[in-house]
Amino acid sequence: MSKVRFAVWLFALALAAAPALALDNTIYNGTDLWQTQAGTLVDFAVNPLPAGFFCLGSEPFAEKVAFHGVPLATGVPGALGSTDTIVQRLDNAVFNKRGVAFTRIQLRAMSFESNALIKTACGLFKATVTLDGEQPVTRMKIVRENAQGGRFFAPIAVNVKISFTPIGRPATEPLELHKSVRFPALPNQRWINLQAQDPGQVKGFQLVDTDGDRIPDTYLPGTSNFGVGLLRPKTVYADQICHISDECSHCV
């Protein structure tokens, strides 16, 4: 083989390898899909609802209310399975020489409902939690430990609306409470590189309800090559994760 042909062959080989190398070095923007678990609650003992909130003369409310996830409404019914919360990674995260990358994250969809009806002197109420308008953006740190994955650190900030809908009465206009919640980053959360594996990935954009009215309204991207958890045969396994603030906990 002549030197010219050998050089051309090496150049072609390098071009063929380049996309794979780039893919290995980048976590692409996309979404992380979560299912809410037991342990998710709001503790109103920290900031009780004031007297008169539920009706004229009602007592202050200072109880814990437990919630479960409600699958998000999607353009294709059931497209995201039991997903009730979506976090979007807004940027491609490129690893530096130390194996560290950063991206911005934002809550894009959330749908919870109280496990039981809330009993008050004013009657029964169902509580729901949805996102409340424009959401804060926080910074996620991703650490690569090997070709398969590593750890990540992601503080969560979210503006929510808690709606209390009266049950069994002609008046069904919900009472609303608006809260801003900040969850610190949890240590040693694991991630897996899904470039070579394809368990549970969502391809392409999905039409999703993002404002809690059960009507799909916004197209969100798929899950890309980032998976939360550890790889087990044919699936990605994630332990239950609980984000906790002074008055709220969200377990997924």
ChimeraX commands (.cxc) that place a marker at each C-alpha (Angstrom):
marker #1 position 0.00,0.00,0.00 radius 0.5
marker #1 position 1.42,3.38,-1.02 radius 0.5
marker #1 position 1.95,6.14,1.53 radius 0.5
marker #1 position -0.82,8.21,-0.09 radius 0.5
marker #1 position -3.33,5.36,0.02 radius 0.5
marker #1 position -2.32,4.54,3.60 radius 0.5
marker #1 position -2.84,8.18,4.64 radius 0.5
marker #1 position -6.26,8.24,2.96 radius 0.5
marker #1 position -7.19,4.98,4.73 radius 0.5
marker #1 position -6.16,6.39,8.11 radius 0.5
marker #1 position -8.15,9.58,7.47 radius 0.5
marker #1 position -11.27,7.59,6.55 radius 0.5
marker #1 position -10.86,5.45,9.65 radius 0.5
marker #1 position -10.57,8.57,11.81 radius 0.5
marker #1 position -13.74,10.03,10.27 radius 0.5
marker #1 position -15.63,6.81,10.95 radius 0.5
marker #1 position -14.47,6.76,14.57 radius 0.5
marker #1 position -15.11,10.45,15.24 radius 0.5
marker #1 position -18.90,10.24,15.80 radius 0.5
marker #1 position -18.49,7.39,18.29 radius 0.5
marker #1 position -15.81,9.29,20.19 radius 0.5
marker #1 position -17.93,12.43,20.25 radius 0.5
marker #1 position -20.95,10.48,21.45 radius 0.5
marker #1 position -18.89,8.90,24.26 radius 0.5
marker #1 position -17.78,12.34,25.42 radius 0.5
marker #1 position -21.20,14.03,25.42 radius 0.5
marker #1 position -24.43,13.66,27.37 radius 0.5
marker #1 position -27.04,15.01,24.99 radius 0.5
marker #1 position -29.88,17.24,26.06 radius 0.5
marker #1 position -33.12,15.38,26.72 radius 0.5
marker #1 position -35.55,14.43,29.45 radius 0.5
marker #1 position -35.51,12.25,32.55 radius 0.5
marker #1 position -38.80,10.51,33.30 radius 0.5
marker #1 position -39.79,9.89,36.93 radius 0.5
marker #1 position -42.46,7.94,38.77 radius 0.5
marker #1 position -43.46,9.24,42.20 radius 0.5
marker #1 position -43.26,6.75,45.08 radius 0.5
marker #1 position -44.54,6.44,48.65 radius 0.5
marker #1 position -43.00,9.04,50.94 radius 0.5
marker #1 position -44.01,12.04,48.84 radius 0.5
marker #1 position -45.80,14.54,51.07 radius 0.5
marker #1 position -46.35,18.14,52.12 radius 0.5
marker #1 position -46.07,18.86,55.86 radius 0.5
marker #1 position -48.34,21.80,56.62 radius 0.5
marker #1 position -47.11,21.84,60.22 radius 0.5
marker #1 position -44.16,23.92,58.98 radius 0.5
marker #1 position -46.37,26.59,57.39 radius 0.5
marker #1 position -50.01,25.89,58.37 radius 0.5
marker #1 position -52.85,26.96,56.14 radius 0.5
marker #1 position -54.43,29.95,57.91 radius 0.5
marker #1 position -57.80,29.98,59.66 radius 0.5
marker #1 position -60.57,30.55,57.14 radius 0.5
marker #1 position -58.67,29.00,54.22 radius 0.5
marker #1 position -61.20,26.23,53.51 radius 0.5
marker #1 position -64.28,28.25,54.47 radius 0.5
marker #1 position -65.36,31.01,56.82 radius 0.5
marker #1 position -64.45,29.99,60.35 radius 0.5
marker #1 position -62.30,26.96,59.44 radius 0.5
marker #1 position -59.41,26.14,61.78 radius 0.5
marker #1 position -55.74,26.44,60.75 radius 0.5
marker #1 position -54.61,23.32,58.88 radius 0.5
marker #1 position -51.30,21.81,60.04 radius 0.5
marker #1 position -51.40,18.17,58.93 radius 0.5
marker #1 position -49.26,16.07,56.61 radius 0.5
marker #1 position -50.78,15.27,53.21 radius 0.5
marker #1 position -49.36,12.28,51.30 radius 0.5
marker #1 position -49.45,12.24,47.50 radius 0.5
marker #1 position -49.11,9.73,44.67 radius 0.5
marker #1 position -48.25,10.34,41.04 radius 0.5
marker #1 position -50.86,10.59,38.29 radius 0.5
marker #1 position -49.59,9.55,34.82 radius 0.5
marker #1 position -49.15,12.59,32.61 radius 0.5
marker #1 position -51.56,13.20,29.76 radius 0.5
marker #1 position -49.79,12.78,26.41 radius 0.5
marker #1 position -50.68,13.28,22.76 radius 0.5
marker #1 position -50.46,9.52,22.23 radius 0.5
marker #1 position -52.26,8.09,25.29 radius 0.5
marker #1 position -49.90,6.07,27.47 radius 0.5
marker #1 position -46.80,7.06,25.50 radius 0.5
marker #1 position -44.82,7.72,28.70 radius 0.5
marker #1 position -46.32,4.94,30.80 radius 0.5
marker #1 position -46.55,5.78,34.51 radius 0.5
marker #1 position -44.38,8.91,34.23 radius 0.5
marker #1 position -45.77,11.72,36.42 radius 0.5
marker #1 position -42.74,14.04,36.55 radius 0.5
marker #1 position -40.38,15.18,33.79 radius 0.5
marker #1 position -37.04,16.93,34.24 radius 0.5
marker #1 position -35.40,18.34,31.11 radius 0.5
marker #1 position -31.64,18.60,30.60 radius 0.5
marker #1 position -31.48,21.76,28.54 radius 0.5
marker #1 position -27.91,21.60,27.17 radius 0.5
marker #1 position -25.48,19.07,25.77 radius 0.5
marker #1 position -23.00,18.26,28.57 radius 0.5
marker #1 position -19.44,17.74,27.29 radius 0.5
marker #1 position -16.95,16.06,29.61 radius 0.5
marker #1 position -13.69,17.86,30.28 radius 0.5
marker #1 position -10.31,16.17,30.85 radius 0.5
marker #1 position -11.29,15.47,34.48 radius 0.5
marker #1 position -14.45,13.66,33.40 radius 0.5
marker #1 position -16.81,16.39,34.61 radius 0.5
marker #1 position -19.65,17.96,32.61 radius 0.5
marker #1 position -22.42,20.45,33.37 radius 0.5
marker #1 position -25.90,21.10,32.05 radius 0.5
marker #1 position -28.94,23.12,33.10 radius 0.5
marker #1 position -32.08,21.34,34.28 radius 0.5
marker #1 position -35.70,22.43,34.61 radius 0.5
marker #1 position -38.93,20.77,35.76 radius 0.5
marker #1 position -41.26,20.56,32.75 radius 0.5
marker #1 position -44.24,18.49,33.95 radius 0.5
marker #1 position -45.65,17.21,37.26 radius 0.5
marker #1 position -48.93,15.62,38.33 radius 0.5
marker #1 position -49.71,14.44,41.89 radius 0.5
marker #1 position -52.93,13.71,43.77 radius 0.5
marker #1 position -53.53,13.24,47.50 radius 0.5
marker #1 position -53.72,9.61,48.66 radius 0.5
marker #1 position -56.86,10.35,50.67 radius 0.5
marker #1 position -59.46,13.08,50.81 radius 0.5
marker #1 position -58.72,15.83,53.30 radius 0.5
marker #1 position -61.32,16.08,56.04 radius 0.5
marker #1 position -62.14,19.57,57.31 radius 0.5
marker #1 position -65.04,21.25,59.11 radius 0.5
marker #1 position -65.95,22.65,55.68 radius 0.5
marker #1 position -66.23,19.19,54.08 radius 0.5
marker #1 position -63.96,16.96,52.03 radius 0.5
marker #1 position -61.27,18.19,49.65 radius 0.5
marker #1 position -59.04,16.48,47.09 radius 0.5
marker #1 position -55.54,17.95,46.80 radius 0.5
marker #1 position -53.52,18.00,43.59 radius 0.5
marker #1 position -50.05,19.35,42.78 radius 0.5
marker #1 position -49.00,20.72,39.38 radius 0.5
marker #1 position -46.34,23.09,38.10 radius 0.5
marker #1 position -47.05,26.79,38.51 radius 0.5
marker #1 position -45.97,28.89,35.54 radius 0.5
marker #1 position -42.37,29.42,34.43 radius 0.5
marker #1 position -39.95,27.15,36.28 radius 0.5
marker #1 position -36.52,27.96,37.74 radius 0.5
marker #1 position -33.39,26.56,36.13 radius 0.5
marker #1 position -30.63,24.91,38.18 radius 0.5
marker #1 position -27.19,23.48,37.30 radius 0.5
marker #1 position -26.50,19.75,37.13 radius 0.5
marker #1 position -22.99,18.31,37.55 radius 0.5
marker #1 position -22.26,14.97,35.87 radius 0.5
marker #1 position -19.13,12.99,36.79 radius 0.5
marker #1 position -17.95,10.18,34.51 radius 0.5
marker #1 position -16.16,7.39,36.38 radius 0.5
marker #1 position -15.90,4.91,33.50 radius 0.5
marker #1 position -17.30,4.24,30.03 radius 0.5
marker #1 position -20.55,2.95,31.53 radius 0.5
marker #1 position -21.43,5.98,33.69 radius 0.5
marker #1 position -20.77,7.59,37.06 radius 0.5
marker #1 position -22.40,10.02,39.50 radius 0.5
marker #1 position -24.45,13.19,39.20 radius 0.5
marker #1 position -25.44,16.08,41.46 radius 0.5
marker #1 position -28.64,17.99,40.72 radius 0.5
marker #1 position -30.31,20.56,43.00 radius 0.5
marker #1 position -33.99,20.92,42.12 radius 0.5
marker #1 position -36.02,24.14,42.19 radius 0.5
marker #1 position -39.73,24.10,41.43 radius 0.5
marker #1 position -42.72,26.42,41.63 radius 0.5
marker #1 position -45.87,24.43,42.37 radius 0.5
marker #1 position -49.59,25.02,42.69 radius 0.5
marker #1 position -51.47,22.96,45.28 radius 0.5
marker #1 position -55.18,22.91,44.47 radius 0.5
marker #1 position -57.86,21.85,46.97 radius 0.5
marker #1 position -61.05,20.82,45.16 radius 0.5
marker #1 position -64.25,20.42,47.27 radius 0.5
marker #1 position -65.91,17.01,47.00 radius 0.5
marker #1 position -69.65,16.35,47.15 radius 0.5
marker #1 position -70.74,19.98,46.96 radius 0.5
marker #1 position -72.20,22.10,44.16 radius 0.5
marker #1 position -69.30,24.57,44.36 radius 0.5
marker #1 position -66.26,22.87,42.80 radius 0.5
marker #1 position -63.95,25.85,42.28 radius 0.5
marker #1 position -60.59,24.77,43.75 radius 0.5
marker #1 position -58.75,26.73,46.42 radius 0.5
marker #1 position -55.15,27.33,45.38 radius 0.5
marker #1 position -51.86,27.61,47.24 radius 0.5
marker #1 position -48.65,28.66,45.48 radius 0.5
marker #1 position -45.25,27.49,46.74 radius 0.5
marker #1 position -41.60,27.70,45.68 radius 0.5
marker #1 position -39.65,24.63,46.77 radius 0.5
marker #1 position -35.88,24.10,46.71 radius 0.5
marker #1 position -34.35,20.63,47.06 radius 0.5
marker #1 position -30.56,20.37,47.60 radius 0.5
marker #1 position -28.51,18.01,45.46 radius 0.5
marker #1 position -28.32,14.45,46.75 radius 0.5
marker #1 position -24.88,12.81,47.04 radius 0.5
marker #1 position -23.73,9.90,44.91 radius 0.5
marker #1 position -26.70,9.53,42.59 radius 0.5
marker #1 position -25.80,7.12,39.79 radius 0.5
marker #1 position -26.19,7.39,36.03 radius 0.5
marker #1 position -25.59,4.97,33.15 radius 0.5
marker #1 position -24.48,5.73,29.60 radius 0.5
marker #1 position -27.29,4.48,27.34 radius 0.5
marker #1 position -25.30,4.84,24.13 radius 0.5
marker #1 position -24.74,1.11,23.78 radius 0.5
marker #1 position -27.90,0.03,25.61 radius 0.5
marker #1 position -31.44,0.98,24.80 radius 0.5
marker #1 position -33.64,-0.01,27.76 radius 0.5
marker #1 position -36.68,2.19,28.23 radius 0.5
marker #1 position -35.54,5.04,26.01 radius 0.5
marker #1 position -38.11,7.38,24.53 radius 0.5
marker #1 position -37.27,8.37,20.96 radius 0.5
marker #1 position -38.27,11.67,19.39 radius 0.5
marker #1 position -40.51,14.39,20.78 radius 0.5
marker #1 position -43.64,13.69,22.82 radius 0.5
marker #1 position -46.66,15.99,23.29 radius 0.5
marker #1 position -47.15,16.36,27.06 radius 0.5
marker #1 position -49.46,18.21,29.46 radius 0.5
marker #1 position -47.16,20.65,31.28 radius 0.5
marker #1 position -49.68,22.92,33.08 radius 0.5
marker #1 position -51.81,20.29,34.82 radius 0.5
marker #1 position -55.08,20.74,32.92 radius 0.5
marker #1 position -54.89,17.17,31.47 radius 0.5
marker #1 position -54.58,18.58,27.93 radius 0.5
marker #1 position -51.23,17.87,26.17 radius 0.5
marker #1 position -49.76,21.23,25.20 radius 0.5
marker #1 position -45.97,21.08,24.75 radius 0.5
marker #1 position -43.56,18.90,22.77 radius 0.5
marker #1 position -40.66,17.65,24.92 radius 0.5
marker #1 position -37.61,15.72,23.69 radius 0.5
marker #1 position -36.86,12.08,24.38 radius 0.5
marker #1 position -34.44,10.66,26.93 radius 0.5
marker #1 position -31.13,10.70,24.93 radius 0.5
marker #1 position -28.12,8.73,26.20 radius 0.5
marker #1 position -28.39,9.52,29.94 radius 0.5
marker #1 position -30.10,7.07,32.30 radius 0.5
marker #1 position -30.54,7.47,36.04 radius 0.5
marker #1 position -29.57,4.35,38.00 radius 0.5
marker #1 position -27.45,1.27,37.39 radius 0.5
marker #1 position -27.57,-1.12,34.47 radius 0.5
marker #1 position -29.04,-4.53,35.22 radius 0.5
marker #1 position -29.80,-7.19,32.60 radius 0.5
marker #1 position -32.15,-5.65,30.02 radius 0.5
marker #1 position -33.07,-2.66,32.19 radius 0.5
marker #1 position -31.79,0.34,34.13 radius 0.5
marker #1 position -32.34,-0.08,37.85 radius 0.5
marker #1 position -32.74,3.00,40.07 radius 0.5
marker #1 position -33.11,2.96,43.84 radius 0.5
marker #1 position -35.81,5.17,45.33 radius 0.5
marker #1 position -34.57,8.75,45.56 radius 0.5
marker #1 position -36.14,11.20,48.03 radius 0.5
marker #1 position -35.60,14.94,47.63 radius 0.5
marker #1 position -36.41,16.63,50.96 radius 0.5
marker #1 position -36.95,20.24,51.97 radius 0.5
marker #1 position -38.24,21.72,55.25 radius 0.5
marker #1 position -41.89,21.10,54.36 radius 0.5
marker #1 position -41.93,18.83,51.31 radius 0.5
marker #1 position -40.53,15.49,50.23 radius 0.5
marker #1 position -40.64,13.99,46.73 radius 0.5
marker #1 position -39.66,10.34,46.35 radius 0.5
marker #1 position -39.16,8.89,42.86 radius 0.5
marker link #1:1,2 radius 0.2
marker link #1:2,3 radius 0.2
marker link #1:3,4 radius 0.2
marker link #1:4,5 radius 0.2
marker link #1:5,6 radius 0.2
marker link #1:6,7 radius 0.2
marker link #1:7,8 radius 0.2
marker link #1:8,9 radius 0.2
marker link #1:9,10 radius 0.2
marker link #1:10,11 radius 0.2
marker link #1:11,12 radius 0.2
marker link #1:12,13 radius 0.2
marker link #1:13,14 radius 0.2
marker link #1:14,15 radius 0.2
marker link #1:15,16 radius 0.2
marker link #1:16,17 radius 0.2
marker link #1:17,18 radius 0.2
marker link #1:18,19 radius 0.2
marker link #1:19,20 radius 0.2
marker link #1:20,21 radius 0.2
marker link #1:21,22 radius 0.2
marker link #1:22,23 radius 0.2
marker link #1:23,24 radius 0.2
marker link #1:24,25 radius 0.2
marker link #1:25,26 radius 0.2
marker link #1:26,27 radius 0.2
marker link #1:27,28 radius 0.2
marker link #1:28,29 radius 0.2
marker link #1:29,30 radius 0.2
marker link #1:30,31 radius 0.2
marker link #1:31,32 radius 0.2
marker link #1:32,33 radius 0.2
marker link #1:33,34 radius 0.2
marker link #1:34,35 radius 0.2
marker link #1:35,36 radius 0.2
marker link #1:36,37 radius 0.2
marker link #1:37,38 radius 0.2
marker link #1:38,39 radius 0.2
marker link #1:39,40 radius 0.2
marker link #1:40,41 radius 0.2
marker link #1:41,42 radius 0.2
marker link #1:42,43 radius 0.2
marker link #1:43,44 radius 0.2
marker link #1:44,45 radius 0.2
marker link #1:45,46 radius 0.2
marker link #1:46,47 radius 0.2
marker link #1:47,48 radius 0.2
marker link #1:48,49 radius 0.2
marker link #1:49,50 radius 0.2
marker link #1:50,51 radius 0.2
marker link #1:51,52 radius 0.2
marker link #1:52,53 radius 0.2
marker link #1:53,54 radius 0.2
marker link #1:54,55 radius 0.2
marker link #1:55,56 radius 0.2
marker link #1:56,57 radius 0.2
marker link #1:57,58 radius 0.2
marker link #1:58,59 radius 0.2
marker link #1:59,60 radius 0.2
marker link #1:60,61 radius 0.2
marker link #1:61,62 radius 0.2
marker link #1:62,63 radius 0.2
marker link #1:63,64 radius 0.2
marker link #1:64,65 radius 0.2
marker link #1:65,66 radius 0.2
marker link #1:66,67 radius 0.2
marker link #1:67,68 radius 0.2
marker link #1:68,69 radius 0.2
marker link #1:69,70 radius 0.2
marker link #1:70,71 radius 0.2
marker link #1:71,72 radius 0.2
marker link #1:72,73 radius 0.2
marker link #1:73,74 radius 0.2
marker link #1:74,75 radius 0.2
marker link #1:75,76 radius 0.2
marker link #1:76,77 radius 0.2
marker link #1:77,78 radius 0.2
marker link #1:78,79 radius 0.2
marker link #1:79,80 radius 0.2
marker link #1:80,81 radius 0.2
marker link #1:81,82 radius 0.2
marker link #1:82,83 radius 0.2
marker link #1:83,84 radius 0.2
marker link #1:84,85 radius 0.2
marker link #1:85,86 radius 0.2
marker link #1:86,87 radius 0.2
marker link #1:87,88 radius 0.2
marker link #1:88,89 radius 0.2
marker link #1:89,90 radius 0.2
marker link #1:90,91 radius 0.2
marker link #1:91,92 radius 0.2
marker link #1:92,93 radius 0.2
marker link #1:93,94 radius 0.2
marker link #1:94,95 radius 0.2
marker link #1:95,96 radius 0.2
marker link #1:96,97 radius 0.2
marker link #1:97,98 radius 0.2
marker link #1:98,99 radius 0.2
marker link #1:99,100 radius 0.2
marker link #1:100,101 radius 0.2
marker link #1:101,102 radius 0.2
marker link #1:102,103 radius 0.2
marker link #1:103,104 radius 0.2
marker link #1:104,105 radius 0.2
marker link #1:105,106 radius 0.2
marker link #1:106,107 radius 0.2
marker link #1:107,108 radius 0.2
marker link #1:108,109 radius 0.2
marker link #1:109,110 radius 0.2
marker link #1:110,111 radius 0.2
marker link #1:111,112 radius 0.2
marker link #1:112,113 radius 0.2
marker link #1:113,114 radius 0.2
marker link #1:114,115 radius 0.2
marker link #1:115,116 radius 0.2
marker link #1:116,117 radius 0.2
marker link #1:117,118 radius 0.2
marker link #1:118,119 radius 0.2
marker link #1:119,120 radius 0.2
marker link #1:120,121 radius 0.2
marker link #1:121,122 radius 0.2
marker link #1:122,123 radius 0.2
marker link #1:123,124 radius 0.2
marker link #1:124,125 radius 0.2
marker link #1:125,126 radius 0.2
marker link #1:126,127 radius 0.2
marker link #1:127,128 radius 0.2
marker link #1:128,129 radius 0.2
marker link #1:129,130 radius 0.2
marker link #1:130,131 radius 0.2
marker link #1:131,132 radius 0.2
marker link #1:132,133 radius 0.2
marker link #1:133,134 radius 0.2
marker link #1:134,135 radius 0.2
marker link #1:135,136 radius 0.2
marker link #1:136,137 radius 0.2
marker link #1:137,138 radius 0.2
marker link #1:138,139 radius 0.2
marker link #1:139,140 radius 0.2
marker link #1:140,141 radius 0.2
marker link #1:141,142 radius 0.2
marker link #1:142,143 radius 0.2
marker link #1:143,144 radius 0.2
marker link #1:144,145 radius 0.2
marker link #1:145,146 radius 0.2
marker link #1:146,147 radius 0.2
marker link #1:147,148 radius 0.2
marker link #1:148,149 radius 0.2
marker link #1:149,150 radius 0.2
marker link #1:150,151 radius 0.2
marker link #1:151,152 radius 0.2
marker link #1:152,153 radius 0.2
marker link #1:153,154 radius 0.2
marker link #1:154,155 radius 0.2
marker link #1:155,156 radius 0.2
marker link #1:156,157 radius 0.2
marker link #1:157,158 radius 0.2
marker link #1:158,159 radius 0.2
marker link #1:159,160 radius 0.2
marker link #1:160,161 radius 0.2
marker link #1:161,162 radius 0.2
marker link #1:162,163 radius 0.2
marker link #1:163,164 radius 0.2
marker link #1:164,165 radius 0.2
marker link #1:165,166 radius 0.2
marker link #1:166,167 radius 0.2
marker link #1:167,168 radius 0.2
marker link #1:168,169 radius 0.2
marker link #1:169,170 radius 0.2
marker link #1:170,171 radius 0.2
marker link #1:171,172 radius 0.2
marker link #1:172,173 radius 0.2
marker link #1:173,174 radius 0.2
marker link #1:174,175 radius 0.2
marker link #1:175,176 radius 0.2
marker link #1:176,177 radius 0.2
marker link #1:177,178 radius 0.2
marker link #1:178,179 radius 0.2
marker link #1:179,180 radius 0.2
marker link #1:180,181 radius 0.2
marker link #1:181,182 radius 0.2
marker link #1:182,183 radius 0.2
marker link #1:183,184 radius 0.2
marker link #1:184,185 radius 0.2
marker link #1:185,186 radius 0.2
marker link #1:186,187 radius 0.2
marker link #1:187,188 radius 0.2
marker link #1:188,189 radius 0.2
marker link #1:189,190 radius 0.2
marker link #1:190,191 radius 0.2
marker link #1:191,192 radius 0.2
marker link #1:192,193 radius 0.2
marker link #1:193,194 radius 0.2
marker link #1:194,195 radius 0.2
marker link #1:195,196 radius 0.2
marker link #1:196,197 radius 0.2
marker link #1:197,198 radius 0.2
marker link #1:198,199 radius 0.2
marker link #1:199,200 radius 0.2
marker link #1:200,201 radius 0.2
marker link #1:201,202 radius 0.2
marker link #1:202,203 radius 0.2
marker link #1:203,204 radius 0.2
marker link #1:204,205 radius 0.2
marker link #1:205,206 radius 0.2
marker link #1:206,207 radius 0.2
marker link #1:207,208 radius 0.2
marker link #1:208,209 radius 0.2
marker link #1:209,210 radius 0.2
marker link #1:210,211 radius 0.2
marker link #1:211,212 radius 0.2
marker link #1:212,213 radius 0.2
marker link #1:213,214 radius 0.2
marker link #1:214,215 radius 0.2
marker link #1:215,216 radius 0.2
marker link #1:216,217 radius 0.2
marker link #1:217,218 radius 0.2
marker link #1:218,219 radius 0.2
marker link #1:219,220 radius 0.2
marker link #1:220,221 radius 0.2
marker link #1:221,222 radius 0.2
marker link #1:222,223 radius 0.2
marker link #1:223,224 radius 0.2
marker link #1:224,225 radius 0.2
marker link #1:225,226 radius 0.2
marker link #1:226,227 radius 0.2
marker link #1:227,228 radius 0.2
marker link #1:228,229 radius 0.2
marker link #1:229,230 radius 0.2
marker link #1:230,231 radius 0.2
marker link #1:231,232 radius 0.2
marker link #1:232,233 radius 0.2
marker link #1:233,234 radius 0.2
marker link #1:234,235 radius 0.2
marker link #1:235,236 radius 0.2
marker link #1:236,237 radius 0.2
marker link #1:237,238 radius 0.2
marker link #1:238,239 radius 0.2
marker link #1:239,240 radius 0.2
marker link #1:240,241 radius 0.2
marker link #1:241,242 radius 0.2
marker link #1:242,243 radius 0.2
marker link #1:243,244 radius 0.2
marker link #1:244,245 radius 0.2
marker link #1:245,246 radius 0.2
marker link #1:246,247 radius 0.2
marker link #1:247,248 radius 0.2
marker link #1:248,249 radius 0.2
marker link #1:249,250 radius 0.2
marker link #1:250,251 radius 0.2
marker link #1:251,252 radius 0.2
view
